[in-house]
């Protein structure tokens, strides 16, 4: 998806603003909903900023991204967090999660409707009972989209 060179300068261009801002909104939303989140997965995690911010709040985070370069940067920046390269259409982790996020229009990169269905089915399969999928666009005032 993204070149290794682009991955190295991604945060320098200010795109770190979105996951940083979203993390603050997400943590507030989790608190307002009274949710107890132990494990979370960020699909399309980019350079891992959201995972790290959630980990700083006691949530065991994991990230997955299609881009080898983004995963390399995430592992370099946050070696204490598990990151894996994969395609969200068919990738399946070895554990389940209380929360799955997909921010900054990551799911919009899935172009075929049948593939979007596969992603949703996969996400549902690795959500714990009562787990939540939160897909947030880059528009910080847009509503949460979630499955519980």
KAHUGI-V253110 format. One record per backbone hydrogen bond with DSSP energy under -1.0 kcal/mol. NH is the residue of the N-H (numbers start at 1). CO is the residue of the C=O. E is the energy in kcal/mol with one decimal. If there is no record, write none. Layout:
nh=NH co=CO e=E
nh=NH co=CO e=E
This chain:
nh=7 co=3 e=-2.3
nh=8 co=4 e=-1.5
nh=10 co=6 e=-1.0
nh=13 co=9 e=-1.2
nh=14 co=11 e=-1.8
nh=15 co=10 e=-1.2
nh=17 co=14 e=-1.6
nh=20 co=16 e=-2.0
nh=21 co=17 e=-2.7
nh=22 co=18 e=-2.9
nh=23 co=19 e=-2.3
nh=24 co=20 e=-1.4
nh=25 co=21 e=-2.0
nh=26 co=22 e=-3.3
nh=27 co=23 e=-2.8
nh=28 co=24 e=-1.8
nh=29 co=25 e=-2.5
nh=30 co=26 e=-2.9
nh=31 co=27 e=-2.0
nh=32 co=28 e=-2.7
nh=33 co=29 e=-2.4
nh=35 co=30 e=-2.2
nh=40 co=60 e=-2.5
nh=41 co=99 e=-2.2
nh=42 co=62 e=-2.4
nh=43 co=101 e=-3.2
nh=44 co=64 e=-2.5
nh=45 co=64 e=-2.2
nh=48 co=45 e=-2.1
nh=52 co=48 e=-2.3
nh=53 co=49 e=-2.4
nh=54 co=50 e=-2.3
nh=55 co=51 e=-2.5
nh=56 co=52 e=-2.2
nh=57 co=54 e=-1.2
nh=58 co=55 e=-1.9
nh=59 co=54 e=-1.9
nh=60 co=38 e=-2.7
nh=62 co=40 e=-1.4
nh=63 co=82 e=-2.2
nh=64 co=42 e=-2.3
nh=65 co=84 e=-1.6
nh=71 co=67 e=-2.1
nh=72 co=68 e=-2.4
nh=73 co=69 e=-2.1
nh=74 co=70 e=-2.6
nh=75 co=71 e=-2.7
nh=76 co=72 e=-2.0
nh=77 co=73 e=-2.9
nh=78 co=74 e=-2.7
nh=81 co=78 e=-1.9
nh=84 co=63 e=-2.4
nh=86 co=65 e=-2.0
nh=90 co=87 e=-1.5
nh=91 co=87 e=-2.3
nh=97 co=126 e=-2.4
nh=98 co=39 e=-2.2
nh=99 co=39 e=-1.5
nh=100 co=132 e=-2.8
nh=101 co=41 e=-3.2
nh=102 co=134 e=-1.7
nh=106 co=103 e=-1.7
nh=109 co=106 e=-1.6
nh=110 co=107 e=-2.0
nh=116 co=112 e=-1.9
nh=117 co=113 e=-2.0
nh=118 co=114 e=-1.8
nh=119 co=115 e=-2.3
nh=120 co=116 e=-2.5
nh=121 co=117 e=-2.6
nh=122 co=118 e=-2.6
nh=123 co=119 e=-2.9
nh=124 co=120 e=-2.4
nh=125 co=121 e=-1.7
nh=126 co=122 e=-1.1
nh=127 co=124 e=-1.0
nh=128 co=97 e=-3.5
nh=131 co=128 e=-3.0
nh=132 co=98 e=-2.3
nh=134 co=100 e=-3.1
nh=135 co=145 e=-1.7
nh=142 co=139 e=-2.2
